[in-house]
């Protein structure tokens, strides 16, 4: 009876109590349902293991749509010239070796450790698990994985091509501490004549104003992709 009696004389008390209870419940609900975001991997990248490029055509066939499980991007696999994976692996490795403050574990070493881990790892391990373990065994801060989806050679000469060169590739850098994607880039281009692509006149002239081979187009693409590759702080290169 005292409660009802007090409420009649002081209605603002119940209003304040109700508001406080609602606010408390709302705050508790917000905290309980707030998703937990993973902390970014801020470990300095000083040592990188380079995996050999994968020829996706040899793995899945031509004309197949492949969805990357790490970056969620989709690619249509096209014609891949024989030896393109080897060319791109050497190209990437050599460009990274030119960075004075980066330690590069060679593709041969990385592939050897990967093969051993794949043979001995549990059946339920994913490729990502094996990549991370490969990097940890090699004491690398990250593992760089590359894939080629199209590597078509031009048909013709440098000044008269019936069919232009076409290249499609991507690269993903995976941290070994938390298994996170630290950096990923793709390059996909089919060279076009200047009058078909006037907004790229600068790159056309920079590339010699001619029809490129697939190797030349891939080299330009690799340079562009690596422009914002995470810069290391200290280290030396291993050959």
C-alpha positions as CSV (number, residue, x, y, z in Angstrom):
1,X,0.0,0.0,0.0
2,X,2.8,2.4,0.7
3,X,4.2,2.0,-2.8
4,X,0.9,2.9,-4.5
5,X,0.4,5.7,-2.1
6,X,3.9,7.1,-2.8
7,X,3.4,6.8,-6.5
8,X,0.2,8.9,-6.3
9,X,2.0,11.8,-4.5
10,X,5.2,11.5,-6.6
11,X,4.6,10.2,-10.1
12,X,8.0,11.5,-11.3
13,X,9.6,8.9,-9.1
14,X,8.1,6.0,-11.0
15,X,8.9,7.7,-14.3
16,X,12.5,8.1,-13.3
17,X,12.7,4.5,-12.1
18,X,11.2,3.1,-15.3
19,X,13.5,5.2,-17.4
20,X,16.5,4.0,-15.5
21,X,15.4,0.3,-15.8
22,X,14.8,0.8,-19.6
23,X,18.2,2.4,-20.0
24,X,20.0,-0.3,-18.0
25,X,18.3,-3.1,-20.0
26,X,19.1,-1.4,-23.3
27,X,22.8,-1.0,-22.4
28,X,23.0,-4.6,-21.3
29,X,21.4,-5.8,-24.5
30,X,23.7,-3.7,-26.7
31,X,26.8,-5.0,-24.9
32,X,25.5,-8.6,-25.1
33,X,24.8,-8.5,-28.9
34,X,27.8,-6.5,-30.0
35,X,30.0,-8.6,-32.3
36,X,33.6,-9.2,-31.3
37,X,35.9,-8.0,-34.1
38,X,39.2,-9.7,-34.5
39,X,42.2,-7.6,-33.6
40,X,44.3,-6.7,-36.7
41,X,47.7,-8.4,-37.1
42,X,50.1,-5.5,-36.6
43,X,53.3,-7.7,-36.4
44,X,56.1,-6.1,-38.6
45,X,56.7,-8.0,-41.8
46,X,60.4,-8.6,-42.0
47,X,60.6,-12.2,-43.4
48,X,58.3,-13.5,-46.2
49,X,58.0,-17.0,-47.6
50,X,57.1,-16.9,-51.3
51,X,55.1,-19.9,-52.5
52,X,55.3,-20.8,-56.2
53,X,52.5,-19.5,-58.4
54,X,49.6,-21.9,-59.0
55,X,48.5,-22.5,-62.6
56,X,44.7,-22.6,-62.0
57,X,44.0,-23.9,-65.4
58,X,46.0,-27.1,-64.7
59,X,44.1,-27.5,-61.4
60,X,40.5,-26.7,-62.5
61,X,40.4,-26.5,-66.3
62,X,39.5,-23.6,-68.6
63,X,36.3,-21.7,-68.5
64,X,35.7,-22.5,-64.8
65,X,34.6,-19.9,-62.3
66,X,36.9,-19.9,-59.2
67,X,35.9,-18.1,-56.0
68,X,38.8,-17.3,-53.7
69,X,38.0,-18.6,-50.2
70,X,40.3,-16.0,-48.6
71,X,39.4,-12.8,-50.5
72,X,35.9,-13.8,-51.8
73,X,36.7,-12.6,-55.3
74,X,35.7,-14.6,-58.4
75,X,37.8,-15.3,-61.4
76,X,37.1,-17.0,-64.7
77,X,39.9,-19.3,-65.6
78,X,41.2,-18.9,-69.1
79,X,44.1,-19.9,-71.3
80,X,47.3,-20.2,-69.3
81,X,50.5,-20.5,-71.4
82,X,52.8,-23.3,-70.4
83,X,55.4,-22.2,-68.0
84,X,53.6,-19.1,-66.9
85,X,53.5,-20.1,-63.3
86,X,57.3,-20.5,-63.3
87,X,57.8,-17.2,-65.0
88,X,55.6,-15.4,-62.5
89,X,57.2,-17.1,-59.5
90,X,60.7,-16.1,-60.6
91,X,59.5,-12.5,-61.5
92,X,57.9,-12.1,-58.1
93,X,60.8,-13.5,-56.2
94,X,63.4,-11.3,-58.0
95,X,61.3,-8.2,-57.4
96,X,61.1,-8.9,-53.7
97,X,64.8,-9.6,-53.5
98,X,65.5,-6.1,-54.7
99,X,64.0,-4.7,-51.4
100,X,67.0,-4.1,-49.2
101,X,65.2,-4.5,-45.9
102,X,63.1,-7.7,-46.6
103,X,64.2,-11.3,-46.0
104,X,62.8,-13.5,-48.7
105,X,62.5,-17.3,-48.3
106,X,62.8,-18.8,-51.7
107,X,59.9,-20.5,-53.5
108,X,61.9,-23.7,-53.5
109,X,62.3,-23.7,-49.8
110,X,58.7,-22.9,-49.2
111,X,57.5,-25.6,-51.6
112,X,59.7,-28.2,-49.9
113,X,58.3,-27.4,-46.5
114,X,54.7,-27.2,-47.9
115,X,55.1,-30.7,-49.5
116,X,56.3,-32.2,-46.2
117,X,53.5,-30.6,-44.2
118,X,50.9,-31.7,-46.7
119,X,52.1,-35.2,-46.5
120,X,52.1,-35.4,-42.7
121,X,49.3,-33.0,-41.8
122,X,45.9,-34.2,-40.4
123,X,43.2,-34.9,-43.1
124,X,41.0,-32.2,-41.7
125,X,43.6,-29.4,-42.3
126,X,42.7,-26.9,-44.9
127,X,45.2,-25.3,-47.4
128,X,45.1,-22.2,-45.2
129,X,46.2,-24.4,-42.2
130,X,49.1,-25.7,-44.3
131,X,50.1,-22.3,-45.5
132,X,50.3,-20.9,-41.9
133,X,52.2,-23.9,-40.7
134,X,54.6,-23.6,-43.6
135,X,55.3,-20.0,-42.6
136,X,55.8,-20.9,-39.0
137,X,58.3,-23.7,-39.8
138,X,60.2,-21.3,-42.0
139,X,60.0,-18.6,-39.2
140,X,58.4,-16.2,-41.6
141,X,56.1,-13.4,-40.6
142,X,53.9,-14.0,-43.6
143,X,53.5,-16.3,-46.6
144,X,52.8,-14.8,-50.1
145,X,50.6,-17.0,-52.3
146,X,50.2,-16.2,-56.0
147,X,47.7,-17.7,-58.6
148,X,47.5,-17.2,-62.4
149,X,44.1,-17.4,-64.0
150,X,45.0,-16.3,-67.6
151,X,48.3,-15.9,-69.4
152,X,47.5,-15.7,-73.1
153,X,50.2,-14.7,-75.6
154,X,49.6,-12.1,-78.3
155,X,49.1,-13.3,-81.8
156,X,51.2,-11.1,-84.1
157,X,54.1,-8.7,-83.8
158,X,54.7,-5.7,-81.5
159,X,53.2,-3.3,-84.1
160,X,50.5,-5.5,-85.6
161,X,48.7,-7.9,-83.4
162,X,45.7,-9.9,-84.4
163,X,45.0,-10.9,-80.8
164,X,46.5,-9.0,-77.8
165,X,48.2,-10.5,-74.7
166,X,46.0,-11.1,-71.7
167,X,47.0,-11.7,-68.1
168,X,45.0,-12.3,-64.9
169,X,46.6,-13.1,-61.6
170,X,46.3,-12.4,-57.9
171,X,48.5,-12.4,-54.8
172,X,47.6,-12.8,-51.1
173,X,49.8,-12.2,-48.1
174,X,48.9,-14.3,-45.1
175,X,50.2,-13.6,-41.6
176,X,51.5,-16.6,-39.7
177,X,50.7,-15.2,-36.3
178,X,46.9,-15.0,-36.6
179,X,46.3,-16.5,-40.1
180,X,44.8,-13.2,-41.3
181,X,45.0,-11.8,-44.8
182,X,47.4,-8.9,-44.5
183,X,47.4,-7.7,-48.1
184,X,45.9,-8.9,-51.4
185,X,45.9,-7.5,-54.9
186,X,44.9,-8.6,-58.4
187,X,45.9,-7.7,-61.9
188,X,43.7,-8.5,-64.8
189,X,44.3,-6.8,-68.2
190,X,43.9,-7.6,-71.9
191,X,45.9,-5.0,-73.8
192,X,43.8,-2.7,-76.1
193,X,44.7,-0.4,-78.9
194,X,45.3,3.2,-78.0
195,X,42.1,4.5,-79.7
196,X,40.0,1.8,-77.9
197,X,41.4,2.9,-74.5
198,X,42.3,6.6,-74.6
199,X,42.0,7.1,-70.8
200,X,45.1,4.9,-70.5
201,X,47.2,6.8,-72.9
202,X,49.8,7.4,-70.2
203,X,50.5,3.7,-69.5
204,X,50.3,3.0,-73.3
205,X,53.1,5.4,-74.0
206,X,55.0,4.3,-70.9
207,X,54.9,0.8,-72.2
208,X,56.5,1.7,-75.5
209,X,53.3,2.4,-77.6
210,X,53.3,-1.2,-78.9
211,X,51.7,-4.6,-78.5
212,X,53.2,-6.4,-75.5
213,X,54.0,-10.0,-75.0
214,X,52.3,-11.8,-72.1
215,X,55.6,-11.7,-70.2
216,X,55.9,-8.0,-70.7
217,X,52.3,-7.3,-69.7
218,X,52.8,-9.4,-66.6
219,X,56.0,-7.6,-65.7
220,X,54.2,-4.2,-65.8
221,X,51.3,-5.7,-63.8
222,X,53.6,-7.1,-61.2
223,X,55.3,-3.8,-60.7
224,X,51.9,-2.0,-60.3
225,X,50.7,-4.6,-57.8
226,X,53.7,-4.5,-55.6
227,X,53.7,-0.7,-55.3
228,X,51.9,-0.8,-52.0
229,X,53.3,-4.1,-50.8
230,X,53.7,-3.8,-47.0
231,X,57.1,-2.3,-46.3
232,X,59.4,-4.1,-43.8
233,X,61.5,-2.3,-41.2
234,X,64.6,-4.4,-41.0
235,X,66.1,-7.6,-42.5
236,X,68.3,-8.9,-45.3
237,X,67.6,-11.0,-48.4
238,X,68.3,-14.7,-48.7
239,X,69.0,-16.3,-52.1
